[in-house]
Amino acid sequence: MRCPFCGHEETQVKDSRPSEDNSVIRRRRFCPECEERFTTFERVQLREMTVLKSGGRKQPFDRDKIIKSMQIALQKRPVEIEEIEKTASAIVRKLESRGEQEISSDVIGAEVMAELKGLDAIGYIRYASVYKDFRKPEDFDDFLEDVRALKSKSKK
């Protein structure tokens, strides 16, 4: 692996550790040329996926977009970044296990919403406010009634 500091072609792995859920390997690396240290992460990618957007456009799947959208929805909420990472990995595994080369952005959004529902109710509502593209306040009211109904069912 190339050193990100000096560009040297040969770096050495000093330490490797699996993540909590064994989906990622964290490697500490050392450059013998400039003596800088850096970290890399290695994760399994079962297949290359393409996202089919609502307007018909296609773009490469990007796991980081899932993480970024979840971080925005969960901003100032008591959810650690590690939990977001683990949840994003679970979503990606679900999407990959579908076996489809192209995945609709609606399917991805639905998976994120399903995971957020169990992770944090406020984050779920924030994400839904963008994902569901509410046009008028009544749409949001209807959604909140559904959320309240779910909450009351889970308390019983």
C-alpha positions as CSV (number, residue, x, y, z in Angstrom):
1,M,0.0,0.0,0.0
2,R,1.2,3.5,-0.9
3,C,2.0,5.9,1.9
4,P,-0.4,8.8,2.0
5,F,2.3,11.1,3.3
6,C,5.3,10.6,1.0
7,G,3.9,8.3,-1.7
8,H,6.4,5.5,-1.0
9,E,5.2,2.2,-2.5
10,E,6.1,-0.1,0.3
11,T,4.5,0.2,3.8
12,Q,4.5,-2.3,6.6
13,V,1.5,-3.6,8.6
14,K,2.3,-3.2,12.3
15,D,-1.0,-4.4,13.8
16,S,-4.3,-5.9,12.6
17,R,-7.5,-6.2,14.5
18,P,-11.0,-7.2,13.5
19,S,-13.9,-5.0,14.3
20,E,-16.5,-5.9,17.0
21,D,-18.8,-7.6,14.4
22,N,-15.9,-9.0,12.4
23,S,-17.0,-7.2,9.3
24,V,-13.9,-4.9,9.1
25,I,-10.2,-5.3,9.7
26,R,-8.3,-2.3,11.0
27,R,-4.7,-2.2,10.1
28,R,-2.0,0.1,11.6
29,R,0.6,0.7,9.0
30,F,4.1,2.2,9.0
31,C,6.1,3.8,6.2
32,P,9.8,3.0,6.4
33,E,10.6,5.9,4.1
34,C,9.1,8.9,6.1
35,E,8.4,6.9,9.3
36,E,4.8,8.1,9.5
37,R,2.0,5.8,10.8
38,F,-1.5,5.6,9.4
39,T,-4.6,3.4,9.6
40,T,-6.5,1.5,6.9
41,F,-9.7,-0.4,7.0
42,E,-10.4,-3.5,5.0
43,R,-14.0,-4.8,4.4
44,V,-15.5,-7.5,2.2
45,Q,-17.3,-6.3,-0.9
46,L,-19.4,-9.1,-2.3
47,R,-20.4,-7.3,-5.5
48,E,-20.3,-4.0,-7.2
49,M,-23.7,-2.3,-6.9
50,T,-25.2,0.6,-8.8
51,V,-27.9,2.9,-7.4
52,L,-30.8,3.5,-9.7
53,K,-32.1,7.0,-8.8
54,S,-35.7,8.1,-9.1
55,G,-35.1,10.1,-12.3
56,G,-33.5,7.1,-14.0
57,R,-29.9,8.2,-13.4
58,K,-27.4,5.6,-12.2
59,Q,-24.4,6.0,-10.0
60,P,-22.0,3.8,-8.1
61,F,-23.1,2.6,-4.7
62,D,-21.4,4.5,-1.9
63,R,-21.5,3.2,1.7
64,D,-20.3,6.5,3.0
65,K,-23.5,8.2,1.8
66,I,-25.6,5.9,4.1
67,I,-23.3,6.8,7.0
68,K,-23.5,10.5,6.2
69,S,-27.3,10.5,6.0
70,M,-27.6,8.7,9.2
71,Q,-25.1,11.1,10.9
72,I,-27.2,14.0,9.8
73,A,-30.5,12.4,11.1
74,L,-28.8,11.4,14.4
75,Q,-27.0,14.7,14.9
76,K,-27.0,15.6,18.6
77,R,-28.6,12.3,19.5
78,P,-27.1,9.8,22.0
79,V,-25.9,7.4,19.2
80,E,-22.2,6.6,18.9
81,I,-20.4,6.6,15.5
82,E,-19.5,3.0,16.1
83,E,-23.2,2.1,16.2
84,I,-23.9,4.1,13.0
85,E,-21.0,2.2,11.3
86,K,-22.3,-1.2,12.5
87,T,-25.8,-0.3,11.3
88,A,-24.5,0.8,7.9
89,S,-22.5,-2.4,7.6
90,A,-25.7,-4.4,8.3
91,I,-27.6,-2.4,5.7
92,V,-24.9,-3.0,3.1
93,R,-24.9,-6.7,3.8
94,K,-28.7,-6.9,3.4
95,L,-28.4,-5.0,0.1
96,E,-25.6,-7.2,-1.2
97,S,-27.4,-10.4,-0.2
98,R,-30.3,-9.4,-2.5
99,G,-28.0,-10.4,-5.3
100,E,-29.0,-7.5,-7.5
101,Q,-26.5,-5.5,-9.5
102,E,-28.8,-2.4,-9.5
103,I,-30.6,-1.2,-6.4
104,S,-33.2,1.5,-6.3
105,S,-32.5,4.4,-4.1
106,D,-36.0,3.8,-2.6
107,V,-35.0,0.4,-1.4
108,I,-31.8,1.8,0.2
109,G,-33.9,4.6,1.9
110,A,-36.4,2.0,3.2
111,E,-33.6,-0.1,4.6
112,V,-32.1,2.9,6.4
113,M,-35.5,3.9,7.8
114,A,-36.1,0.4,9.0
115,E,-32.8,0.4,10.9
116,L,-33.2,3.9,12.2
117,K,-36.6,3.0,13.6
118,G,-35.0,0.6,16.0
119,L,-32.0,2.8,16.7
120,D,-33.5,6.2,17.6
121,A,-37.0,7.5,17.2
122,I,-36.0,11.1,16.6
123,G,-33.4,10.1,14.0
124,Y,-36.0,8.0,12.3
125,I,-38.4,11.0,12.1
126,R,-35.7,13.3,10.9
127,Y,-34.7,10.9,8.2
128,A,-38.3,10.3,7.2
129,S,-38.9,14.0,6.8
130,V,-36.4,14.1,4.0
131,Y,-36.8,10.6,2.6
132,K,-40.6,10.7,2.4
133,D,-40.5,14.2,0.9
134,F,-43.5,15.6,2.8
135,R,-45.4,18.2,0.7
136,K,-47.6,19.7,3.3
137,P,-47.8,19.7,7.1
138,E,-50.7,17.2,7.1
139,D,-48.4,14.6,5.5
140,F,-46.0,14.9,8.4
141,D,-48.9,14.7,10.9
142,D,-50.1,11.5,9.4
143,F,-46.6,10.1,9.6
144,L,-46.2,11.1,13.3
145,E,-49.6,9.4,14.1
146,D,-48.1,6.2,12.6
147,V,-45.0,6.6,14.7
148,R,-47.1,7.2,17.8
149,A,-49.2,4.1,17.0
150,L,-46.0,2.0,16.7
151,K,-44.7,3.4,20.1
152,S,-47.9,2.5,21.9
153,K,-47.9,-1.1,20.4
154,S,-44.3,-1.6,21.6
155,K,-45.2,-0.6,25.2
156,K,-47.9,-3.2,25.5
